[in-house]
């Protein structure tokens, strides 16, 4: 039996309001700001931003089950918001196109960063069909296809990209998303409006 969306939403809020979650969110927000302002971050620059020794930046995040994304040169390029164009989820933040680790990132970060309008683009994880929407502070609109759905997952137990991000995706319709939950009972399926509401709760914690 799959969990209700409300239960997973409460679970995510509990994670990010726990002492470790609050520390992780504060540190992650600094990395996100740095990526948006400066682009790829060396460990030295990230360390100065965080007040940590450079060699401890990656290990400290990993100890909190949050493995930062790096490029081939070792520079930090992702912390939820990513500079990696190969990722399927894109969004507009601060006048530029950046990428997310998961569908929820594209719904949450525009709200957390007070974007008036953010056009997001992803693809159905089952068919590859494009999924597009516009995220605003009052809701999500212009969803195409209108039937698009989102899978939602818990976010504890291992690295967040493994337990959450890789499982939180857009699907062209609810039936396709339900095929996934049939194989993974930890997941719930929600409409894009419901997913936006979860993103709003998370954004309000920033």
Secondary structure, DSSP 8 states (H G I E B T S, - for coil): ----HHHHHHHHHHHHHSHHHHHHHHHHHHHHHHHHHHSSB-HHHHHHHHTS-GGGHHHHHHHTT---EE-TTS-EEESSEE--TTSSEEEEETTEEEEESSHHHHHHHHHHTT-S-EEEEEE-TTT--EEEEEEETTEEEEEESTT-EEEE----SS-HHHHTGGG--EESSHHHHHHHHTT-TT-EEEEHHHHHHHHHHHHTT-
